[in-house]
């Protein structure tokens, strides 16, 4: 019985520890957990984003802290990434979980803040299910960004999921697409954000592709570091 309760270590990738229960959430029909979102963000930061691109990927736990911690949000600064007001873009995963109840979340969506236009773009694959939490997050983020004026909150048209389990992998697909668009835009003297922040459904990875790609990343990293699985 005890052996059945063991949650085997799969990979230790910098600040992210992936166990078998986390990996299981990549299976078809499973709801992606926060560890897998953190892993994907960590992987992008370390392998895909150029060092001179000032993009921040806020981890789900940090987003929950900013959104729901009581009192003045500026009191959280010591616990947050440094110099949040200096980033060109910030990727912010939003969950509908109740902070007073463990494991209560059932849906992921995404905010992307773009400093050049002082706007939060909101993407939700389930009919704006997380709109209220996203609006709270947006409001709570603004003092941390040290803005001279209030930012815009822009609900963006988003392809809708056809089940109750693909929200997390859809968020990964959207992160990948928006990141690609933003990186391409750095080569241009004039950027039309009202165009590049619009999702092109044909260019988004499918849920199956995301699940397969993240699984593949993990397997390749395991092969590179087979001894202790710590990177």
C-alpha angles and dihedrals in degrees: 000000000000092000091056090058095055112114100205122219110247102176140347105208111180104288095355124086114195118198130183092264089056093048090050090065088070090067117108112275094019125121110242113240129220094258092063092048089050091050093052092049092048091049092051093048093051102038111021113029115079115239092241093054106095100212124146125204108200112210117234094248092054091049091053090049093051092045101046110020110118122242132018110353090216088070086070094062095102089056096047134078111283123260097006088171090066100064125106093211135008124201111210122186111207124205130190094220121134108239089214092059123059117233092002098134120109105169140047127203134163140241121191118193116204113192096197090069097022091234139137112214113204123207122186126170093196109061096281091304092160097041096118094050091045091053090050091049091049092051093046093048096056099077089049089056092051093225124185091214138016116282126235121253109212120187104208127209106258132186108252126236117236097214141036099256110054100075095099096047088045089056089054090050091051093047090052093048096046092044090053091049093049093048091051091049092059088076092060128084092212120037123196100206092178085068106035093049092058112100120240104210092202091058096048119100114246120243090254091051091051093049091048093045095051091046088051092051091053094048092049091050090049090055092050093050106029099150106065101353090228118131 
